[in-house]
Amino acid sequence: MGNEETYMEYISKLIYIFNKLRKKLKKDGVFFLNIGDKYISKYGKSPLAFVPYNNDYTM
């Protein structure tokens, strides 16, 4: 996980995992997620993909 072709594929996988995790957590359970951002291209000369923002928006 983390080597997907697009950031939307990555976010889709995260959401799939979160849905599974939600079933296992207690009602008062806590889950922390730390996501860093990444560049759109491999060489860092493009803009950031805003992965944390897009993940938050999608959830």
Summary of the structure (lengths in Angstrom):
residues: 59
radius of gyration: 13.3
end to end distance: 18.3
largest distance: 43.6
contacts: 108
relative contact order: 0.19
helix: 44%
strand: 3%
